[in-house]
Amino acid sequence: MGDKLLTIIDRAGWAVIVVAHDDGSRFAYTVGLTLKRLPELCLSCPATEQGVSMLNDLAERQIRVGGFDPGQVTEAAGRPVRLDRCADLEPMILVRELCDGSTTAPTALAATVLN
């Protein structure tokens, strides 16, 4: 994991990583919330800026309130989302790296935009 990314995590408490696929789809996730004993967050997002904004909003509120419950409906950047357990952390490469390669140590919640 790069020094720049670790600096962001140290300063903000988390970073948002966006993965763009060849088909144009995007997947964004947080890295660093595990260090605060909170679930990482992930989201499939058509627009990078929107996904980053939504995850930053959720991460900030999660730190403030102490976490979200699986199945909880809330708002992220003004849009309604449902947060469900994310069973597959395989695509969240930097989370696994932060946790020494373990795919079971951290937990994650997947945000689904409702509407």
C-alpha positions as CSV (number, residue, x, y, z in Angstrom):
1,M,0.0,0.0,0.0
2,G,1.5,3.4,-1.0
3,D,2.6,6.0,1.5
4,K,0.2,8.6,-0.1
5,L,-2.8,6.3,0.6
6,L,-1.6,5.6,4.1
7,T,-1.3,9.4,4.7
8,I,-4.8,10.0,3.5
9,I,-6.1,7.2,5.8
10,D,-4.2,8.6,8.7
11,R,-5.5,12.1,8.2
12,A,-9.1,11.4,7.2
13,G,-9.7,8.0,8.7
14,W,-10.4,6.3,5.4
15,A,-9.8,6.6,1.6
16,V,-12.1,5.8,-1.3
17,I,-10.8,3.6,-4.1
18,V,-12.5,3.5,-7.4
19,V,-12.1,0.6,-9.8
20,A,-13.1,1.1,-13.4
21,H,-13.8,-2.0,-15.5
22,D,-13.3,-2.4,-19.2
23,D,-17.1,-2.5,-19.7
24,G,-17.4,1.1,-18.3
25,S,-18.8,0.0,-14.9
26,R,-17.3,1.3,-11.7
27,F,-17.0,-0.1,-8.2
28,A,-15.9,2.1,-5.3
29,Y,-14.9,1.1,-1.8
30,T,-13.5,2.5,1.4
31,V,-10.2,1.4,3.0
32,G,-9.2,2.3,6.5
33,L,-12.5,2.0,8.4
34,T,-11.4,-1.4,9.5
35,L,-8.7,0.3,11.6
36,K,-11.6,2.0,13.5
37,R,-13.3,-1.4,14.0
38,L,-16.1,-0.3,11.5
39,P,-17.2,-2.1,8.4
40,E,-15.7,-0.9,5.1
41,L,-18.3,0.4,2.6
42,C,-18.7,-0.4,-1.1
43,L,-20.9,0.7,-4.0
44,S,-21.4,0.1,-7.7
45,C,-21.4,3.5,-9.2
46,P,-22.1,4.7,-12.7
47,A,-20.3,8.0,-12.1
48,T,-16.9,8.2,-10.2
49,E,-17.6,11.5,-8.5
50,Q,-21.0,10.5,-7.3
51,G,-19.7,7.2,-5.8
52,V,-16.8,8.9,-4.0
53,S,-19.2,11.6,-2.6
54,M,-21.7,8.9,-1.4
55,L,-19.0,6.8,0.3
56,N,-17.4,9.8,1.9
57,D,-20.8,10.8,3.3
58,L,-21.5,7.3,4.6
59,A,-18.0,6.9,6.1
60,E,-18.1,10.2,7.9
61,R,-21.5,9.5,9.4
62,Q,-20.5,5.9,10.3
63,I,-17.6,7.2,12.3
64,R,-19.8,9.8,14.0
65,V,-22.6,7.4,14.9
66,G,-20.5,4.3,15.5
67,G,-21.7,2.2,12.6
68,F,-24.7,1.1,10.5
69,D,-26.9,-2.0,10.9
70,P,-27.2,-4.4,8.0
71,G,-30.4,-3.7,6.2
72,Q,-30.5,-0.1,7.4
73,V,-31.9,2.5,4.9
74,T,-30.2,5.9,5.1
75,E,-29.1,8.7,2.8
76,A,-25.8,9.2,1.1
77,A,-25.1,12.5,-0.7
78,G,-28.9,13.1,-0.8
79,R,-29.9,9.7,-2.2
80,P,-31.6,6.9,-0.4
81,V,-29.5,3.8,0.1
82,R,-29.8,0.4,1.8
83,L,-26.8,-1.1,3.5
84,D,-26.4,-4.9,3.3
85,R,-23.6,-7.2,4.4
86,C,-21.1,-7.7,1.6
87,A,-20.1,-11.3,1.6
88,D,-17.3,-11.1,-1.0
89,L,-14.3,-8.9,-0.1
90,E,-12.2,-10.3,-3.0
91,P,-12.6,-7.2,-5.2
92,M,-11.6,-4.9,-2.3
93,I,-7.8,-5.6,-2.8
94,L,-6.5,-2.8,-0.6
95,V,-8.7,-3.7,2.3
96,R,-7.3,-7.2,2.1
97,E,-3.7,-5.8,1.9
98,L,-4.4,-3.5,5.0
99,C,-5.5,-6.7,6.9
100,D,-2.5,-8.7,5.8
101,G,-4.3,-10.5,3.0
102,S,-7.1,-11.9,5.1
103,T,-10.5,-11.8,3.5
104,T,-12.3,-12.7,6.7
105,A,-10.8,-10.2,9.2
106,P,-12.7,-7.0,8.0
107,T,-16.4,-6.7,7.4
108,A,-18.1,-4.6,4.7
109,L,-21.5,-3.1,3.9
110,A,-22.6,-2.8,0.3
111,A,-24.7,0.4,-0.4
112,T,-27.5,0.0,-2.9
113,V,-29.1,3.1,-4.3
114,L,-32.8,3.0,-4.0
115,N,-34.7,4.7,-6.9
